[in-house]
């Protein structure tokens, strides 16, 4: 089965066994979570979500991405600012796509 799910404002095309890196979800590592925002499954689309489709995913890891360096600069004004940012993420492994 194939599906399109929404998580963190982004859409992901998934199958069973797919590994996803999504915006941080508050769940412990090793726990199974359920994704309810399924937009499409096997060519059938919802308005906006499908009611009878659920996706089970295993939370494999919580982490942060590599550091991005933000550098602000204005010429001839002695203005320079450096800032770093590490975006948190959740690594998911899709276990099951279930249609009720």
C-alpha positions as CSV (number, residue, x, y, z in Angstrom):
1,X,0.0,0.0,0.0
2,X,1.1,3.5,-0.7
3,X,-0.1,6.7,0.9
4,X,0.5,10.4,1.3
5,X,0.5,11.7,4.9
6,X,0.9,15.2,6.4
7,X,3.1,15.9,9.3
8,X,4.5,19.2,10.5
9,X,2.9,21.1,7.6
10,X,4.7,18.9,5.0
11,X,3.5,16.0,2.9
12,X,5.3,12.7,2.6
13,X,4.8,9.8,0.1
14,X,5.2,6.6,2.1
15,X,5.0,2.8,1.9
16,X,5.6,0.2,4.5
17,X,9.2,0.2,5.6
18,X,9.8,3.8,4.6
19,X,12.2,5.9,6.8
20,X,11.1,9.5,7.3
21,X,12.7,12.5,8.9
22,X,9.9,14.8,10.0
23,X,9.5,17.9,12.2
24,X,9.9,17.0,15.9
25,X,7.0,15.0,17.3
26,X,6.7,14.7,21.1
27,X,7.1,10.9,21.5
28,X,9.7,8.7,23.2
29,X,12.2,6.6,21.2
30,X,11.0,3.1,20.7
31,X,7.3,4.0,20.9
32,X,4.7,3.4,18.2
33,X,2.7,6.5,17.1
34,X,-0.3,6.8,14.8
35,X,-0.5,9.3,11.9
36,X,-4.1,10.3,11.3
37,X,-3.6,13.0,8.6
38,X,-3.7,10.7,5.5
39,X,-4.4,12.7,2.4
40,X,-4.4,9.9,-0.1
41,X,-4.2,6.1,-0.1
42,X,-4.0,3.9,-3.2
43,X,-5.3,6.6,-5.5
44,X,-8.3,7.5,-3.2
45,X,-8.1,11.0,-1.9
46,X,-9.8,12.6,1.1
47,X,-11.5,15.9,1.7
48,X,-9.0,16.9,3.2
49,X,-8.2,13.7,5.1
50,X,-9.3,10.1,4.7
51,X,-11.3,9.0,7.8
52,X,-10.8,5.2,7.7
53,X,-7.0,5.1,7.1
54,X,-4.4,5.0,9.8
55,X,-0.6,4.8,9.6
56,X,1.5,3.2,12.4
57,X,5.1,4.4,12.7
58,X,7.9,3.5,15.0
59,X,9.8,6.5,16.5
60,X,13.4,5.4,15.9
61,X,15.3,8.5,16.9
62,X,15.0,12.1,18.2
63,X,17.8,14.4,17.1
64,X,19.0,17.6,15.6
65,X,20.2,18.3,12.1
66,X,23.6,19.8,11.2
67,X,24.2,23.4,12.2
68,X,23.3,26.1,9.8
69,X,25.2,29.3,10.0
70,X,23.2,32.5,9.5
71,X,25.4,35.5,8.7
72,X,23.9,39.0,8.5
73,X,26.0,41.8,6.9
74,X,25.5,45.4,5.8
75,X,28.3,46.9,3.7
76,X,30.2,50.0,4.9
77,X,28.3,50.1,8.3
78,X,30.4,47.7,10.5
79,X,27.4,45.5,11.0
80,X,28.1,41.8,11.1
81,X,26.1,39.1,13.0
82,X,26.6,35.4,13.1
83,X,24.1,33.0,14.4
84,X,23.7,29.2,14.4
85,X,20.6,27.0,14.2
86,X,20.0,23.3,14.6
87,X,16.5,22.1,13.6
88,X,15.1,19.2,15.7
89,X,13.7,16.2,13.9
90,X,12.1,12.8,14.5
91,X,13.1,9.7,12.6
92,X,10.1,7.5,11.8
93,X,9.9,4.0,10.3
94,X,6.5,3.2,8.8
95,X,5.3,-0.2,10.0
96,X,1.7,-0.5,8.8
97,X,-0.8,1.3,6.6
98,X,-4.2,0.1,7.6
99,X,-7.6,0.7,5.9
100,X,-10.6,0.0,8.1
